[in-house]
C-alpha cells in the first residue's frame, strides 16, 4: 500500500464574523466540540437550516442533514448529506487526537483532517455551517466579545442574557438561554439598529447542543436541531478506517478537505 506522507500546509478559511455576546457559562456544541466526554454514547440526526432574505424580497433556504455517532470512549463518526446527494463521512478513532479521517468511498482513500476545522464545518457550537458541495461550507461565526473596547467602541449598547429554564427536546433534558444584542445605528454602517438573537438549549449530561436558533437581520436565520437521539453504544466498526483504504494527506491548499465561505459570498453561488 502506497502512503502519502506530505504534511498539510493549510486550508483556505474565509469566515464571516458575527459579533455576539456570551455569558460566562460553558457552551456545549456539536459532537467534535470540547473534550470528548466518556460514558455518554449516542446516535442522532442533525438538521441545520439557513434562511437568507435579500433586499429584493428573495428568500434563499439551504438545509444540511447529518447523522452523528459517539461511543462510550468518545470516538466520533459524522455522516453529512451533501447537496449533490453524496455523503461526507469523517471518523475520529482517537478521542484525544487532534486529527481524524475524511473517507472517500469512490477512491477508497482516507484523508487526514484536523478535528478543529471539522468541528467548524459540523456546526452547532460557536459556528453554523451548511454545505453547498463536498468541500464547500457556508459558515457563520459568533464572536465572543461584543463589549471588548481594546479595538474601539463596544459593538452593542443593549444586551440581555435570559435563562430559559429546563425543557425536554427530542426526549432529552435541556437547559436553555437566550441572548439578545442590539447594534446601534452607525456602528457597522447601518442606518437602523440591528437586533441579533441567539437561543440555545443544551444537554449537560450528553454535553451537546440539542436545539438553537440564531437570527441576524444582516445574514438571516439559522436553526439547528438534533432528533432521533438514541443513547446506545454504536457498533465499533463505525469508528474505524476500513482496512482497504489508503491514507492520503492533503499536501496543498489547492486540494482542501474543507473550504469555509462567508454568507455574503454564498449569494452569488445561489443565483
C-alpha positions in Angstrom: 0.0 0.0 0.0 1.4 3.4 -1.0 1.2 6.1 1.6 1.4 9.8 1.0 3.5 11.4 3.8 3.4 15.0 2.9 2.3 17.5 5.5 -0.8 19.5 5.2 0.3 23.1 4.8 -3.0 24.8 5.3 -6.6 25.2 4.3 -8.1 28.5 3.0 -10.6 29.6 5.6 -12.9 32.5 4.9 -15.2 33.4 7.9 -17.9 36.0 8.4 -17.6 37.0 12.0 -20.8 38.0 13.7 -20.2 39.9 16.9 -22.1 38.2 19.7 -22.4 38.1 23.4 -21.9 35.1 25.5 -22.3 34.6 29.3 -19.6 33.0 31.4 -21.4 29.7 31.2 -19.6 26.9 29.3 -21.2 26.2 26.0 -21.7 22.8 24.5 -21.7 22.4 20.7 -21.6 19.6 18.2 -20.0 16.2 18.8 -16.5 17.4 18.0 -16.5 20.4 20.3 -14.8 20.4 23.7 -13.0 17.4 25.4 -14.6 14.1 24.4 -16.9 13.0 27.2 -16.7 9.5 28.5 -19.6 7.1 29.0 -22.0 9.3 27.1 -22.7 7.3 23.9 -25.4 8.3 21.5 -26.6 8.5 17.9 -28.7 11.3 16.5 -29.9 13.1 13.3 -28.9 16.7 13.0 -30.7 19.3 10.8 -29.3 22.8 10.1 -31.5 25.2 8.1 -30.2 28.6 6.9 -32.6 31.2 5.6 -31.3 34.3 3.9 -33.5 37.3 2.9 -32.3 39.6 0.1 -33.3 43.2 -0.2 -35.5 42.5 -3.3 -37.5 40.0 -1.2 -35.9 36.9 -2.5 -35.7 34.0 0.1 -32.8 31.6 -0.1 -33.0 28.5 2.1 -30.4 25.8 2.5 -30.6 22.7 4.7 -27.9 20.3 6.0 -28.7 16.9 7.4 -26.3 14.7 9.2 -26.0 11.6 11.3 -23.9 11.7 14.5 -22.4 8.7 16.3 -20.3 8.8 19.5 -19.3 5.8 21.6 -18.5 5.5 25.4 -14.8 6.1 24.7 -15.6 9.4 23.0 -14.9 8.3 19.4 -17.0 10.1 16.8 -18.3 9.5 13.3 -20.2 12.1 11.3 -22.1 11.4 8.1 -23.1 14.7 6.4 -25.5 14.7 3.4 -24.2 16.9 0.6 -26.3 18.9 -1.9 -25.0 16.5 -4.6 -26.8 13.6 -2.9 -23.4 12.2 -1.7 -22.5 11.7 1.9 -19.4 13.2 3.5 -18.0 10.8 6.2 -15.5 11.6 8.8 -14.3 9.4 11.6 -12.2 10.2 14.7 -11.0 6.9 16.1 -8.7 8.6 18.7 -10.8 10.6 21.1 -7.9 12.7 22.3 -6.2 13.0 18.9 -6.3 16.4 17.0 -6.9 14.7 13.7 -9.3 12.3 12.1 -10.1 10.9 8.6 -12.3 12.0 5.8 -13.4 8.8 4.0 -13.8 8.8 0.2 -15.6 5.5 -0.8 -15.2 6.1 -4.5 -11.4 6.2 -4.4 -11.0 4.1 -1.2 -8.9 6.9 0.3 -8.8 8.2 3.9 -7.6 11.8 4.0 -6.2 13.1 7.3 -8.2 16.1 8.6 -8.0 18.3 11.6 -10.5 17.9 14.4 -10.8 21.7 14.9 -11.6 22.5 11.3 -14.1 19.6 11.1 -15.8 20.9 14.2 -16.3 24.3 12.5 -17.9 22.5 9.5 -20.2 20.4 11.6 -21.5 23.5 13.3 -23.8 23.8 16.3 -21.2 25.3 18.7 -19.8 28.8 18.1 -20.3 28.2 14.4 -23.1 27.3 12.0 -22.2 25.6 8.7 -24.3 24.5 5.7 -22.6 22.5 2.9 -23.0 23.6 -0.7 -20.6 21.0 -2.1 -18.2 18.2 -1.0 -15.7 20.7 0.5 -17.6 24.0 0.4 -19.5 25.1 3.5 -21.3 28.4 4.2 -20.1 29.4 7.7 -21.3 31.9 10.3 -19.2 32.6 13.4 -20.3 34.1 16.7 -17.7 36.4 18.1 -17.5 36.2 21.9 -16.7 39.8 22.9 -19.1 42.5 21.7 -18.1 44.8 24.6 -14.3 44.5 24.2 -13.2 48.1 23.8 -9.5 47.4 23.2 -10.0 47.8 19.4 -12.6 50.6 19.6 -16.1 51.3 21.0 -18.4 48.5 22.0 -20.4 46.9 19.2 -23.6 46.7 21.2 -25.3 49.2 23.5 -28.0 46.7 24.7 -27.6 43.1 25.6 -29.8 40.8 27.6 -28.9 37.2 28.7 -32.0 35.4 29.8 -32.1 32.0 31.4 -35.0 29.9 30.0 -35.0 27.0 32.5 -35.3 23.4 31.5 -37.2 21.7 28.7 -37.5 18.3 27.1 -36.3 18.3 23.5 -36.2 15.1 21.4 -36.5 13.2 24.6 -33.5 14.8 26.3 -33.5 17.2 29.3 -32.0 20.5 28.2 -31.2 23.9 29.7 -31.9 27.0 27.7 -30.8 30.6 27.4 -31.5 33.4 25.1 -29.1 36.3 24.4 -30.3 39.4 22.6 -28.0 42.1 21.3 -28.8 45.4 19.7 -26.1 47.1 17.4 -26.9 50.8 17.4 -27.1 52.9 14.2 -23.8 53.7 12.5 -21.5 51.1 14.3 -21.2 48.9 11.2 -22.5 51.5 8.7 -26.1 50.5 9.5 -28.9 53.2 9.2 -31.2 51.3 11.5 -30.5 49.3 14.7 -29.6 45.6 14.2 -31.0 43.0 16.5 -29.2 39.7 17.0 -30.9 36.9 18.9 -29.4 33.6 19.9 -31.4 30.9 21.7 -29.7 27.7 22.7 -30.8 24.5 24.5 -28.1 22.2 25.7 -27.9 18.8 27.4 -25.4 18.9 30.3 -25.5 15.1 30.5 -24.6 14.5 26.9 -22.6 17.7 26.6 -24.3 18.6 23.4 -26.3 21.4 21.9 -29.7 20.0 21.1 -31.5 23.0 19.6 -30.6 26.5 18.7 -32.0 29.4 16.7 -29.7 32.3 15.6 -31.3 35.4 14.0 -29.3 38.3 12.5 -31.0 40.7 10.1 -27.8 41.1 8.1 -27.4 37.5 7.3 -30.6 35.7 8.1 -31.7 32.9 10.4 -30.0 29.6 11.2 -31.9 26.8 13.1 -30.2 23.7 14.4 -31.9 20.6 15.9 -31.0 17.1 17.0 -33.7 14.4 16.6 -33.9 10.6 16.9 -31.5 10.6 19.8 -30.7 7.1 20.9 -28.4 6.7 23.9 -27.0 3.3 23.0 -23.4 2.2 22.1 -22.9 2.3 18.3 -21.1 -0.6 16.6 -17.3 -0.3 17.0 -16.6 -0.7 13.2 -18.2 2.7 12.6 -15.2 4.5 14.1 -12.5 2.6 12.2 -10.9 3.4 8.8 -11.6 0.4 6.5 -8.6 -1.9 6.1 -8.6 -1.5 2.3 -8.4 2.4 2.4 -5.2 4.2 1.5 -4.1 7.0 3.9 -3.9 10.3 2.0 -2.6 13.6 3.4 -3.7 16.9 1.9 -0.4 18.5 0.6 -1.6 21.9 -0.7 -4.3 24.5 -0.4 -5.4 23.6 -3.9 -6.6 20.2 -2.6 -8.5 21.2 0.6 -10.6 18.9 2.7 -12.9 21.8 3.7 -13.3 25.4 2.4 -15.4 27.8 4.6 -17.2 30.5 2.7 -18.8 33.6 4.3 -22.6 34.1 3.9 -22.3 37.2 1.7 -20.1 35.3 -0.8 -22.6 32.4 -0.9 -25.3 34.6 -2.5 -23.6 34.6 -5.9 -23.5 30.8 -5.9 -27.2 30.6 -5.2 -28.1 32.5 -8.3 
